[in-house]
Amino acid sequence: MLTLNGKRFYNRKDEPADITGYTGSYSVNTRTISLYDADGIKRGIINPFGILASARKLDDGRWWYSYMIPLMIGEYSNRQQYGAEMAAAVKLILDNKRMLTHEAIKASSV
């Protein structure tokens, strides 16, 4: 589970049976965390530098990212909370990258 500004997001890989109380979901790859609303539409990302950005799909299929906090999260009341939550998100990205690297090394040695 990921908490941003008091809003809870569940991991899309481990979807809980009851999603009541969650604002949306997230997925992690080796570079970013993608944030999805309750309808499964991508609304934001957190990059590996701890920057939260809003996401919007363009008509041609590409993604547009802007340095705006997604509306589903809302404005933070202070920078300390924002900084602490982004640091935790970056740790999540790095932990996922280490896990994927470890799995790749293990698979190649078999």
C-alpha positions in Angstrom: 0.0 0.0 0.0 1.1 3.5 -0.8 -0.2 6.6 1.0 0.0 10.0 -0.5 -1.4 13.0 1.3 -3.7 10.7 3.3 -5.0 9.0 0.2 -4.4 5.2 0.0 -3.4 3.3 -3.1 -3.2 -0.4 -3.5 -0.6 -2.3 -5.6 -2.2 -3.5 -8.8 -0.3 -6.8 -8.5 -1.8 -7.5 -5.1 -5.3 -6.2 -5.4 -7.2 -6.6 -2.1 -10.6 -8.3 -2.1 -12.2 -5.2 -0.7 -10.9 -1.9 -2.2 -13.3 0.3 -0.2 -11.3 3.2 1.3 -8.7 3.3 -1.4 -8.4 6.3 -3.7 -6.9 4.2 -6.5 -4.0 1.9 -7.4 -0.4 2.0 -8.4 2.1 0.0 -10.3 5.9 0.1 -10.1 8.4 -0.5 -12.8 12.2 0.0 -12.7 11.9 3.8 -13.3 8.5 5.1 -12.1 5.4 4.6 -10.0 2.2 5.0 -12.1 -0.9 6.2 -10.2 -4.3 5.1 -11.4 -7.8 6.4 -10.3 -10.6 4.2 -9.2 -11.6 3.6 -12.8 -8.1 2.3 -13.7 -7.1 5.4 -15.7 -3.5 6.6 -15.3 -3.6 10.0 -13.6 0.0 10.5 -12.4 3.5 9.3 -11.9 6.3 9.5 -9.4 9.7 9.6 -11.1 13.0 8.2 -9.6 13.9 11.7 -8.4 10.8 11.9 -6.2 8.9 14.3 -8.5 5.1 13.8 -8.5 3.6 14.7 -11.9 0.1 14.6 -13.4 -0.5 12.4 -16.4 -2.8 12.8 -19.4 -3.1 10.7 -22.5 -3.1 12.7 -25.7 -5.2 12.0 -28.8 -2.3 10.4 -30.6 -1.7 7.9 -27.8 1.3 9.5 -26.2 1.4 10.6 -22.6 1.7 14.2 -21.4 3.3 14.7 -17.9 3.1 18.1 -16.1 4.6 19.1 -12.8 1.2 19.4 -11.2 -0.1 17.3 -8.3 -2.9 15.0 -9.6 -6.3 16.2 -8.4 -7.1 12.8 -6.7 -4.2 13.4 -4.3 -4.8 17.1 -3.6 -2.4 19.8 -2.5 0.0 19.0 0.4 -0.3 21.3 3.4 3.5 21.3 4.0 6.7 20.4 2.1 8.0 18.1 4.8 5.1 15.6 4.3 5.6 15.8 0.6 9.3 15.2 0.9 8.9 12.2 3.2 6.2 10.6 1.0 8.3 11.0 -2.1 11.4 9.6 -0.4 9.3 6.5 0.5 8.1 6.2 -3.1 11.6 6.4 -4.5 12.6 3.6 -2.0 9.7 1.6 -3.4 11.1 2.1 -7.0 14.6 1.1 -6.0 13.4 -2.0 -4.0 11.4 -3.1 -7.1 14.4 -2.5 -9.3 16.6 -4.6 -7.0 14.1 -7.4 -6.9 13.7 -7.5 -10.7 17.5 -7.5 -11.1 17.9 -10.3 -8.6 15.2 -12.4 -10.4 16.9 -11.8 -13.8 20.3 -12.9 -12.4 18.7 -16.0 -10.8 16.9 -16.9 -14.0 20.0 -16.6 -16.1 22.0 -18.8 -13.8 19.6 -21.7 -14.2 
